[in-house]
């Protein structure tokens, strides 16, 4: 991971290097990436990922491998709510 940038582009807060969990929807399936290196804003919580990290995530989806674990996720519909 590259050296953490000093300032968050979203809010101006201070960034720090941390490991995070990232959820992505790929071809309609939810995939969770654990232990992702990121620069995280201490104020707004936004996680900034370096390009090489994103490329590694994409590459991991192209090679057939067994996931470390499989999780179940509840799906909740809010279709009954009316637009205000």
Secondary structure as the mmCIF struct_conf table of DSSP 4:
data_model
#
loop_
_struct_conf.conf_type_id
_struct_conf.id
_struct_conf.beg_label_comp_id
_struct_conf.beg_label_asym_id
_struct_conf.beg_label_seq_id
_struct_conf.end_label_comp_id
_struct_conf.end_label_asym_id
_struct_conf.end_label_seq_id
HELX_LH_PP_P HELX_LH_PP_P1 UNK A 2 UNK A 5
BEND BEND1 UNK A 6 UNK A 6
STRN STRN1 UNK A 7 UNK A 7
TURN_TY1_P TURN_TY1_P1 UNK A 9 UNK A 11
HELX_LH_PP_P HELX_LH_PP_P2 UNK A 13 UNK A 13
STRN STRN2 UNK A 14 UNK A 14
STRN STRN3 UNK A 15 UNK A 26
TURN_TY1_P TURN_TY1_P2 UNK A 27 UNK A 28
STRN STRN4 UNK A 29 UNK A 41
TURN_TY1_P TURN_TY1_P3 UNK A 42 UNK A 44
HELX_LH_PP_P HELX_LH_PP_P3 UNK A 46 UNK A 46
STRN STRN5 UNK A 47 UNK A 48
HELX_RH_AL_P HELX_RH_AL_P1 UNK A 51 UNK A 62
BEND BEND2 UNK A 63 UNK A 63
BEND BEND3 UNK A 68 UNK A 68
TURN_TY1_P TURN_TY1_P4 UNK A 79 UNK A 80
BEND BEND4 UNK A 81 UNK A 81
HELX_LH_PP_P HELX_LH_PP_P4 UNK A 82 UNK A 83
#
